[in-house]
Amino acid sequence: MVKLLLLKIKPVILITVIPALLLPTQSASALGLGRYGGSYLRSPVGATAFSTGGAQTASAGYLCSWWNPALLAMLRQKKLTLGLGYRPMGRTDGYLAFELPVPPRVGVGLSLLYRGIPLIKGLVDEQEYPLDDCAYETFSLKVGFAYLIKRNFTAGFNISILYQSLPTGFEDDGNIIYSSVTEIGGIDLGVQFVPNKKLSYGLVLKNILAEFQWEFTDENFSPIYQDTLPASITLGQELKTTLLDKPFIWTCDIIGYVFNSRFRSLERNHIVINNGFEWQKWKMLFIRAGIRDITLNSDIIHDSGEYAGHFTLAVTMGFLLDLSTALKGKDLKLNYGVATDKVWAGLDQQLDFVFSF
Amino acid sequence: MSLIPASRKIVILFSLLLFGTVQSGWPQYTPTNEIVSNDIYRVEGSSDTLWMLTTKGVNFTTSIIDSPIVWSGFKNVSGFNISYANGTALIFLQTNSYPNDIWHYSHQTGRHSIISLEYDMGAFEKVQQVDNPIVLLAVDAAWCNNAFWIACMDGGLAKSDVSGAISSIFYPGLDDSVFTFSSFLPVNLSIDSLNPPSKTKRIIAVASDDSLVWAACDSALWSFNPTDTTWLKVNDSIINIQEYFDIEVRSQNDTTTVYSFVSVKNGTDTDTCMYVYNPIRDRWNKFIDNAENITSIAVGAKDYVYLLDREQGDVLLYKDTLPGISLDPHVPYAQYVDNITTSINNRITEALTVNYDLTDINYAISGNDTLFQVATTIGLLYSNNEHYDEVNNIPFKFASRKVPLASDLGKTYAVPGIINNYHPEAYFAYNLAKDDEVTIDIFDYNMDHVVKVVDSAPRLAGKHRTTGRSTDVDKDRWDGTVNEKPVPPGVYFYRIKTKKGKRSFGKIIVAKN
């Protein structure tokens, strides 16, 4: 199995990693992914993704409209998902998705994600007086559509509506001033190819045309910030095999950040590699694990010390619990995922229920 | 119409349609026992009592020489000037409507109240004889003859006792007209035959010696005798004064000296300078030239005068050595001694490493006790132990608002917590239990690294620093940019970690373009 895995990995690595390594470098501390907007969108959504290293592009069984809209056309059942999550520093997630096949060839779905920090405490003004409690909140809606082009090939897209509300100022008495922004029309494009029963590939281009035009609330003037999000190209793979005679699935996503949503080159290119595993050892309980956010860039060659200083990854694990037996045949699954935070600030957790009917 | 004959001494008395109402307990002024803000813009007081006006409220203490100082104060009291005498403070409140109110505090009772000045605008207009009169505005006060004399722009001097009650107002003019308070009309006169006195004389500053109140009006200096309520205009024609900006009085050894900030005509130009007036000799002399940047004066002991040059951030020390012989009144005579910048920088450098401004100075003398105060935007310098021969080594003490921080990174925060175009930078407040090396990084919402703010820099434990915390305010700060470009708006996380393995995370919000 290992040999099989390596055979599958090798061409992917050659295609994606080497060009990144050969690109000229700038100071890593100044040009990491943290430099770009839309950071709240880069975290995985869904407990399955959380537990499998965030590698779901080729294998998402739900939240397809989020991960790869092309997967919507491969659905066999309607799916209703409800989930929530909590991460260090008060970061909170809540999500809802509904997806359904429209025979014979179409699939549609929508996913709604709340992500933010509903209670920000402890901020102070310039004299160290406490400010009022405040909140950072985002809502992201993706509406997806897919078409089964051939038996083993689908294509799809989704359109996003993204909203953010952010504390942007404060008054003398500690009252918080908020600004908000809405972006309508970011597009994800995806294709899914299933060459055989064991292998699947997905390719998704995300955040095309997505940008925020902030206009900060201020009584004296309205400063504007144009936040053009980085687009991403994700190549996902799902390999089904066995481990100790039990089904074993390996998923891998390689995410490339090369240009922004307006197709202008980023100041620096990055490759992010996510890997996940699912072992269906028991009928009702699947074990999951993964490694997420392995970032590659040209610092590996040009400034290895700087690269090593900023290298981080997250370790993930979780499980699926099939509740169908307990619910007299209703197809309900509970997914739970936990991941280490990249800077070890704590543990990320997500929990969701997926009802298929 | 018969008027009391005009004479050089003018008394016009108004009774109380212009009345003072005393109200107790203004609910929005929250009491506190800590310094409300380090951004101090006015200081006033005596040798043992100190008042500060700050951007967040007022503070006072009656134990300035004690250690530690016991502070009291009120948040949200917003005044542009303060007068203190005889255990009573008057703060002239900033307001968007007129007339403004006066915040009154009595140390004897421990109570504060609001003095509201109200008057009949229509009647007042008849006196002023202008279509759009400048409305009543209380700007300053001086203590003399057991009363406060409140200077009002376009209102004369209002007499107030220590309780804050205003009983009458005295108006400088040219006629001996007595005006009743209820109608602002002369007694026994009809409106038709009204012949009002000269137009309003705006009083912009007052000061006092033991027996007189000195009032600087737009272009004239008056003395007012509270005992017989008579006015005397000072003859300043020799100086060709165009405008008075401020006055201060030294009253020592039975000698009164009136220091005046004025603009004088000089050919086709006008110069801003400082003149002194000696009432006994009825003589004017130029103290210094080029006083455009002088914003505050403090009269010290032993003929010393301190001047705050806010433009240069200096406090200049002069000696008032006016000789007995007559001098050309237009030749500056003050003897420059030195500036006290070295003493200030010695103290401030020890405490903090941050830019600051000097905003006000005050010198209080009570018998053999003195208290010299220098207000800054980061705290208060004060000294009750002057060394004139060691002007570069004045032993200043420093009082500032200190928010205690738990050591060992127990509590940290960004100051301020939101970076925007108004607050373009923030520093990170933290405290170490032991001397250590500190690294500060910024991460985005997804915990991707944004920028390294501080890289393995040595920092002292808070217990080894005057501020009580380890923060180097100049270096432990971030302006929300990377390579001078603002980062996208959002919530970011900072991590402070030490070489010894301690870590602390916190939030900082960026919203700037």
Interface residues (C-beta under 8 A of the other chain):
Chain A: S29 A30 L31 G32 L33 G34 R35 Y36 G37 G38 S39 Y40 R42 S43 P88 M89 R91 I117 I120 G122 L123 V124 D125 E126 Q127 E128 Y129 L131 Y136 Q164 L166 P167 T168 G169 F170 D172 D173 S179 F212 W214 F216 D218 P223 I224 Y225 D227 H310 T312 D341 K342 V343 A345
Chain B: S37 N38 D39 T55 K56 N76 R401 V403 Y413 A414 V415 P416 G417 I418 N420 N421 Y422 H423 A429 I442 F443 D444 Y445 N446 M447 D448 H449 V450 V451 K452 V482 N483 P486 V487 P488 P489 G490 V491 F493 R495 F505 G506 K507 I509 A511 K512 N513
